[in-house]
Amino acid sequence: MSTKSVIIVGGGVVGIATAALLAEAGHTVTVIDRSGLAQETSRGNAAALAFSDIMPLASPKTLLKAPKWLLDPLGPLSIRPSYLPKLTPWLWQFAKASLPSRQQTSIRMQTALMGLAEREMMALVDRASIAGMVRHDGSLELYESEAELKATENGWKQREQAGIAFDHVRGSRLAELQPGLSLRFVAGTFVPGWKTVSEPQAFAQAIWGHAERCGARFEKAEISGLERTESGPSVRLADGTTRAADRIVVCAGSWSTRLINPVTKLRIPLDTERGYNTTLPPGAFDLKRQLIFGNHGFVMTPLETGVRVGGAVELGGLDLPPNFARSKAMLDKAAAFLPGLKTTGGVEWMGFRPSLPDTLPVVGALPEDASVLLAFGNGHLGLTQSAAMGRLITDLVGGNAPSVDITACRPDRF
């Protein structure tokens, strides 16, 4: 295999994992990011390695629920009214992706991606000697009625067909899995294969440590644009200088299309799931594993730095100011769901999840230039799928067939 020089645009967890796998393969790798490594969206996520999360947000069920959710500005799914006109094309693609046939395509692709993600991430964790940063406690999704559990039946059947283990629990088993729950929860689903990391920013930076040991390097700089010439691709920095390479890999998350749009006719309907959370200090609650409140759109995660309460989806782009009332609303619910939760001393945060209408990422080359590769759009699954993205990009840079069929993730599918 001939080695290549590669510039990765974006120092989030997807860019970091991609750098690690490319460097392991012998390529000369430089990551460029304006903020640093794992300083933005990868800094404050929910810390899940959610390999069983194969169900897309785009679905007939979501279309039915959406009108009710959208009436609640602090609910699981919200859209800023001022942003609605700009979001309309994305919503149209979301509606099309929710059709049963399109949903099944997304499920099949997610199932393949998640299988690859688990294999690649756990192998990378071993090679990086950071297995102690991964918790194998499983997750517990909670329901306030038997009807609420029954409404999730199709999703669990899909997971069962994909070979994902789970157990519906009640009574003493529910209380054993998470002591201190409010009695309003009558049932739960325990997924033993679900994993979390001890702290997501530290985890991503530990992977970078491995990438660096394999030869990857980092440059902190603002990229103002891409340039494509006969001699090859390059990035133009804000200071006017350029950096050239054999391959450019765009892993800039929610900012990716702002970078590629000036050099392509392709228009990818990328938007942002703005996620909010509050991280409470250590000792806030004895959380045994990640708790998922699916009907309320948020999770609670035990971290070495405390307890993180967050999630939900606000579609509002990159430029509107944050609405931390959403963090407070989730924290108030968490206090009701876990009566012993100490809610003082928390730190609020908001991040931009790069979201595509069919819940699948973009993986592949820019149509006009095969030397510019795209790897973004994982939504709330960036940490989970980061090593899979790295493997697929490493396949493409090396001229090999992708480890899984990525037709459903092609950049021009919309």
C-alpha positions as CSV (number, residue, x, y, z in Angstrom):
1,M,0.0,0.0,0.0
2,S,1.3,3.4,-0.9
3,T,1.2,5.9,2.0
4,K,-0.2,9.3,1.6
5,S,-0.2,12.7,3.3
6,V,-3.6,13.4,4.8
7,I,-5.0,16.6,6.4
8,I,-8.0,16.1,8.6
9,V,-10.2,19.1,9.1
10,G,-11.7,18.9,12.5
11,G,-10.3,17.8,15.9
12,G,-13.5,16.3,17.3
13,V,-13.7,12.6,18.2
14,V,-14.4,11.6,14.6
15,G,-11.4,13.4,13.3
16,I,-9.3,12.0,16.2
17,A,-10.3,8.4,15.6
18,T,-9.8,8.8,11.9
19,A,-6.3,10.2,12.6
20,A,-5.5,7.3,14.8
21,L,-6.4,4.7,12.2
22,L,-4.8,6.5,9.3
23,A,-1.6,6.9,11.3
24,E,-1.6,3.3,12.3
25,A,-1.8,2.4,8.6
26,G,1.4,4.4,8.0
27,H,-0.1,7.6,6.5
28,T,1.3,11.0,7.3
29,V,-1.5,12.7,9.2
30,T,-2.1,16.3,10.3
31,V,-5.3,17.3,12.2
32,I,-6.2,21.0,11.9
33,D,-8.8,22.6,14.2
34,R,-9.4,26.1,15.4
35,S,-10.1,25.2,19.0
36,G,-8.0,22.2,19.9
37,L,-8.7,18.5,20.3
38,A,-12.1,17.5,21.5
39,Q,-12.9,21.1,22.6
40,E,-16.3,21.6,21.1
41,T,-19.2,19.0,20.5
42,S,-17.0,16.1,21.6
43,R,-16.3,17.8,24.9
44,G,-19.7,17.6,26.5
45,N,-21.6,14.7,25.0
46,A,-23.6,12.0,26.9
47,A,-20.6,9.7,26.9
48,A,-22.4,6.7,25.4
49,L,-21.0,4.0,23.1
50,A,-24.5,3.3,21.9
51,F,-23.8,0.4,19.6
52,S,-27.4,-0.9,19.9
53,D,-28.9,2.5,18.8
54,I,-29.9,1.4,15.3
55,M,-33.3,3.1,15.1
56,P,-33.2,6.4,13.1
57,L,-34.9,9.5,14.4
58,A,-36.7,9.8,11.0
59,S,-39.6,7.4,11.3
60,P,-43.4,7.3,10.9
61,K,-43.6,7.2,14.8
62,T,-41.6,10.5,15.0
63,L,-43.8,12.1,12.4
64,L,-46.9,11.3,14.5
65,K,-45.3,12.6,17.7
66,A,-43.6,15.6,16.3
67,P,-46.6,18.0,16.2
68,K,-47.2,17.5,20.0
69,W,-43.5,17.8,20.8
70,L,-43.1,21.0,18.7
71,L,-45.9,22.7,20.7
72,D,-43.6,22.4,23.8
73,P,-40.6,24.7,23.4
74,L,-38.8,22.8,26.1
75,G,-39.8,19.3,25.0
76,P,-37.8,16.4,23.4
77,L,-37.9,18.0,19.9
78,S,-38.2,21.7,19.3
79,I,-37.6,24.2,16.5
80,R,-37.0,27.9,17.0
81,P,-39.9,29.6,15.1
82,S,-37.4,32.1,13.6
83,Y,-35.4,29.2,12.2
84,L,-38.3,27.3,10.6
85,P,-38.1,28.9,7.1
86,K,-34.4,28.0,6.8
87,L,-35.1,24.4,8.1
88,T,-38.0,23.7,5.7
89,P,-35.8,21.9,3.1
90,W,-34.3,19.7,5.9
91,L,-37.8,18.9,7.2
92,W,-38.9,17.9,3.7
93,Q,-36.0,15.4,3.4
94,F,-36.8,14.2,7.0
95,A,-40.4,13.5,6.0
96,K,-39.2,11.5,3.0
97,A,-36.6,9.6,5.1
98,S,-39.5,8.6,7.5
99,L,-41.3,6.6,4.8
100,P,-41.2,2.9,5.8
101,S,-39.0,1.8,2.9
102,R,-36.4,4.6,3.5
103,Q,-36.5,3.9,7.3
104,Q,-35.6,0.2,6.6
105,T,-32.7,1.3,4.5
106,S,-31.5,3.5,7.4
107,I,-31.9,0.7,9.9
108,R,-29.9,-1.7,7.7
109,M,-27.1,0.8,7.3
110,Q,-27.1,1.7,11.0
111,T,-26.9,-1.9,11.9
112,A,-23.9,-2.5,9.7
113,L,-22.2,0.7,10.9
114,M,-22.8,-0.2,14.5
115,G,-21.3,-3.6,14.1
116,L,-18.2,-2.1,12.5
117,A,-18.2,0.7,15.2
118,E,-18.1,-1.8,18.1
119,R,-15.4,-3.9,16.5
120,E,-13.2,-1.0,15.6
121,M,-13.7,1.0,18.8
122,M,-13.0,-1.8,21.2
123,A,-10.0,-2.8,19.2
124,L,-8.8,0.8,19.1
125,V,-9.3,1.0,22.9
126,D,-7.1,-2.0,23.4
127,R,-4.4,-0.7,21.1
128,A,-4.5,2.6,22.9
129,S,-4.3,0.9,26.3
130,I,-7.4,2.8,27.6
131,A,-9.8,-0.1,28.4
132,G,-10.1,1.3,31.9
133,M,-11.9,4.3,30.5
134,V,-14.8,2.2,29.2
135,R,-17.7,1.2,31.5
136,H,-19.6,-2.0,30.6
137,D,-22.7,-1.4,32.8
138,G,-25.3,-1.5,30.1
139,S,-28.2,1.0,29.9
140,L,-31.7,1.1,31.3
141,E,-34.5,2.7,29.3
142,L,-37.5,3.6,31.5
143,Y,-41.3,3.7,31.0
144,E,-44.1,5.2,33.0
145,S,-46.7,2.8,31.8
146,E,-47.1,-0.6,30.1
147,A,-48.6,1.3,27.1
148,E,-45.4,3.3,26.8
149,L,-43.3,0.1,26.8
150,K,-45.6,-1.4,24.2
151,A,-45.2,1.6,21.9
152,T,-41.5,0.8,21.6
153,E,-42.2,-2.8,20.6
154,N,-41.3,-2.4,16.9
155,G,-37.9,-0.9,17.8
156,W,-37.0,-3.8,20.1
157,K,-38.1,-6.3,17.4
158,Q,-35.7,-4.6,15.0
159,R,-32.9,-4.8,17.5
160,E,-33.7,-8.4,18.2
161,Q,-33.4,-9.2,14.5
162,A,-30.0,-7.5,14.6
163,G,-28.8,-9.8,17.3
164,I,-28.9,-7.1,20.1
165,A,-29.5,-8.5,23.6
166,F,-32.0,-6.8,25.9
167,D,-34.3,-7.6,28.7
168,H,-37.6,-6.0,29.7
169,V,-37.7,-5.7,33.5
170,R,-40.1,-4.8,36.2
171,G,-40.5,-4.8,40.0
172,S,-37.5,-5.9,42.1
173,R,-35.2,-6.4,39.0
174,L,-35.9,-2.8,38.0
175,A,-35.2,-1.5,41.5
176,E,-32.0,-3.6,41.5
177,L,-30.7,-2.1,38.3
178,Q,-31.3,1.4,39.6
179,P,-32.2,2.0,43.2
180,G,-33.9,5.2,44.1
181,L,-36.2,5.5,41.0
182,S,-39.5,7.2,41.3
183,L,-42.4,4.7,41.6
184,R,-43.9,6.3,38.5
185,F,-41.6,4.0,36.4
186,V,-43.3,0.6,36.1
187,A,-41.0,-1.0,33.6
188,G,-37.6,-0.7,31.9
189,T,-35.5,-2.3,29.2
190,F,-31.9,-3.3,30.2
191,V,-29.4,-3.4,27.3
192,P,-26.3,-5.2,28.7
193,G,-24.1,-4.4,25.7
194,W,-24.5,-0.7,26.0
195,K,-21.3,1.1,27.1
196,T,-20.2,4.5,28.4
197,V,-16.9,6.2,28.8
198,S,-15.6,7.7,32.0
199,E,-15.5,11.2,30.6
200,P,-15.9,11.9,26.8
201,Q,-13.4,14.7,26.4
202,A,-10.7,12.8,28.3
203,F,-11.5,9.7,26.3
204,A,-11.2,11.4,23.0
205,Q,-7.9,13.0,24.0
206,A,-6.6,9.6,25.2
207,I,-7.3,8.3,21.7
208,W,-5.4,11.3,20.3
209,G,-2.4,10.3,22.6
210,H,-2.4,7.0,20.7
211,A,-2.7,8.7,17.3
212,E,0.2,11.0,18.2
213,R,2.4,8.1,19.3
214,C,1.7,6.6,15.8
215,G,2.9,9.8,14.2
216,A,-0.1,12.0,13.8
217,R,0.4,15.7,14.5
218,F,-1.9,18.6,15.4
219,E,-2.0,22.2,14.2
220,K,-4.3,24.7,15.9
221,A,-5.5,27.1,13.1
222,E,-8.6,28.6,11.6
223,I,-9.4,27.1,8.2
224,S,-11.0,29.7,5.9
225,G,-11.5,27.5,2.9
226,L,-10.6,24.5,0.7
227,E,-8.7,24.8,-2.5
228,R,-8.7,22.4,-5.4
229,T,-6.0,22.7,-8.1
230,E,-4.4,20.4,-10.7
231,S,-1.6,19.7,-8.3
232,G,-4.0,18.5,-5.6
233,P,-6.1,19.7,-2.7
234,S,-5.1,22.1,0.1
235,V,-6.7,24.1,2.9
236,R,-6.3,27.8,3.2
237,L,-5.8,29.2,6.7
238,A,-7.1,32.4,8.1
239,D,-3.6,33.8,8.1
240,G,-3.4,33.4,4.3
241,T,-1.1,30.4,4.3
242,T,-2.0,27.1,2.8
243,R,-1.4,23.4,3.7
244,A,-1.4,20.8,0.9
245,A,-1.8,17.1,1.1
246,D,-2.6,14.1,-1.1
247,R,-6.0,13.8,0.6
248,I,-8.2,16.2,2.6
249,V,-10.7,14.6,5.0
250,V,-13.5,16.9,6.2
251,C,-14.6,15.9,9.7
252,A,-15.8,19.3,10.8
253,G,-19.1,18.2,12.2
254,S,-21.9,20.8,11.9
255,W,-19.5,23.3,10.2
256,S,-18.6,20.9,7.4
257,T,-20.9,22.2,4.7
258,R,-19.8,25.8,5.3
259,L,-16.4,24.6,4.3
260,I,-17.2,22.5,1.3
261,N,-20.1,24.5,-0.3
262,P,-17.8,27.0,-2.0
263,V,-16.0,24.2,-3.9
264,T,-18.9,21.9,-4.9
265,K,-22.3,22.0,-6.6
266,L,-23.4,19.3,-4.1
267,R,-25.8,20.5,-1.4
268,I,-25.9,18.3,1.6
269,P,-28.9,19.0,3.9
270,L,-26.8,19.2,7.1
271,D,-28.3,20.9,10.2
272,T,-27.7,20.8,13.9
273,E,-29.3,18.9,16.7
274,R,-28.4,21.4,19.5
275,G,-28.0,19.3,22.6
276,Y,-28.1,20.7,26.2
277,N,-26.9,19.2,29.4
278,T,-26.0,19.9,33.0
279,T,-23.1,18.1,34.7
280,L,-23.7,17.8,38.4
281,P,-20.8,17.3,40.9
282,P,-19.7,13.9,42.1
283,G,-22.0,12.5,44.7
284,A,-25.1,14.0,43.2
285,F,-26.6,10.5,42.9
286,D,-25.5,6.9,42.9
287,L,-26.2,6.3,39.3
288,K,-25.4,2.6,38.4
289,R,-25.5,3.0,34.6
290,Q,-26.9,5.3,31.9
291,L,-30.6,5.9,32.3
292,I,-32.6,6.7,29.2
293,F,-35.9,8.6,29.5
294,G,-37.0,8.0,25.9
295,N,-40.4,9.6,26.1
296,H,-38.8,12.8,27.6
297,G,-35.8,12.8,25.2
298,F,-32.9,12.8,27.7
299,V,-30.5,10.6,29.5
300,M,-28.5,10.5,32.7
301,T,-24.9,9.3,32.6
302,P,-22.5,8.5,35.5
303,L,-19.1,10.1,34.8
304,E,-15.9,10.2,36.8
305,T,-16.5,14.0,37.0
306,G,-20.1,13.7,38.2
307,V,-23.6,13.0,36.8
308,R,-24.5,14.4,33.4
309,V,-28.2,15.1,32.6
310,G,-28.9,16.0,29.0
311,G,-30.1,15.3,25.5
312,A,-33.2,16.4,23.6
313,V,-33.1,17.9,20.1
314,E,-33.4,21.6,19.3
315,L,-33.1,22.3,15.6
316,G,-31.8,25.8,15.4
317,G,-28.6,25.9,13.4
318,L,-25.2,27.3,14.5
319,D,-25.9,31.0,15.0
320,L,-28.8,31.4,17.4
321,P,-28.0,31.9,21.1
322,P,-28.4,28.9,23.4
323,N,-31.6,28.4,25.4
324,F,-30.5,27.0,28.7
325,A,-34.1,26.8,29.9
326,R,-33.9,23.4,28.1
327,S,-31.1,22.3,30.5
328,K,-33.1,23.5,33.5
329,A,-36.3,21.7,32.3
330,M,-34.4,18.4,31.9
331,L,-32.8,18.8,35.4
332,D,-36.2,19.5,36.9
333,K,-37.5,16.3,35.4
334,A,-34.5,14.3,36.6
335,A,-35.1,15.5,40.1
336,A,-38.7,14.2,39.9
337,F,-37.6,10.9,38.4
338,L,-34.8,10.4,41.0
339,P,-36.1,12.0,44.2
340,G,-32.7,11.8,45.9
341,L,-30.9,13.7,43.2
342,K,-28.9,16.7,44.4
343,T,-29.3,19.4,41.7
344,T,-27.0,22.1,43.0
345,G,-23.6,23.0,41.7
346,G,-24.2,21.9,38.1
347,V,-22.4,23.2,35.0
348,E,-24.6,23.8,31.9
349,W,-23.4,23.2,28.3
350,M,-24.7,23.2,24.8
351,G,-23.2,21.5,21.7
352,F,-23.9,21.2,18.0
353,R,-24.6,17.6,16.8
354,P,-24.2,17.4,13.0
355,S,-27.6,16.0,11.8
356,L,-28.7,14.7,8.5
357,P,-32.4,14.0,7.8
358,D,-32.1,10.2,7.5
359,T,-29.9,9.8,10.7
360,L,-27.0,8.5,8.6
361,P,-23.6,10.1,8.2
362,V,-22.0,11.2,4.9
363,V,-19.0,9.0,4.0
364,G,-17.3,9.3,0.6
365,A,-15.5,11.5,-1.9
366,L,-16.5,14.9,-3.1
367,P,-18.1,14.3,-6.5
368,E,-15.8,16.9,-8.2
369,D,-12.6,15.6,-6.5
370,A,-11.9,12.1,-5.2
371,S,-9.0,13.5,-3.2
372,V,-11.4,15.3,-0.9
373,L,-13.2,12.9,1.4
374,L,-16.2,13.7,3.6
375,A,-16.9,12.1,7.0
376,F,-19.5,13.9,9.0
377,G,-23.2,14.0,10.0
378,N,-23.3,11.3,12.8
379,G,-25.9,13.3,14.8
380,H,-25.8,12.2,18.4
381,L,-23.7,9.1,17.5
382,G,-20.4,10.8,16.8
383,L,-18.5,9.2,19.7
384,T,-20.2,5.8,19.1
385,Q,-19.4,5.7,15.4
386,S,-16.0,7.5,15.4
387,A,-13.8,4.5,15.0
388,A,-16.1,3.1,12.2
389,M,-15.7,6.4,10.4
390,G,-12.0,6.2,10.8
391,R,-11.9,2.7,9.4
392,L,-14.0,3.6,6.4
393,I,-11.9,6.7,5.6
394,T,-8.7,4.6,6.0
395,D,-10.1,2.1,3.6
396,L,-10.8,4.8,1.1
397,V,-7.4,6.5,1.5
398,G,-5.7,3.2,1.0
399,G,-7.7,2.4,-2.2
400,N,-9.5,-0.5,-0.5
401,A,-13.1,-1.6,-0.6
402,P,-14.9,-0.1,2.4
403,S,-15.3,-2.5,5.3
404,V,-19.1,-2.3,5.0
405,D,-21.2,-1.2,2.0
406,I,-21.6,2.6,2.4
407,T,-23.9,3.2,-0.6
408,A,-26.6,4.5,1.8
409,C,-24.1,7.1,3.1
410,R,-22.9,8.4,-0.2
411,P,-22.7,12.3,-0.2
412,D,-25.0,12.7,-3.2
413,R,-27.9,10.6,-1.9
414,F,-30.2,13.6,-1.3
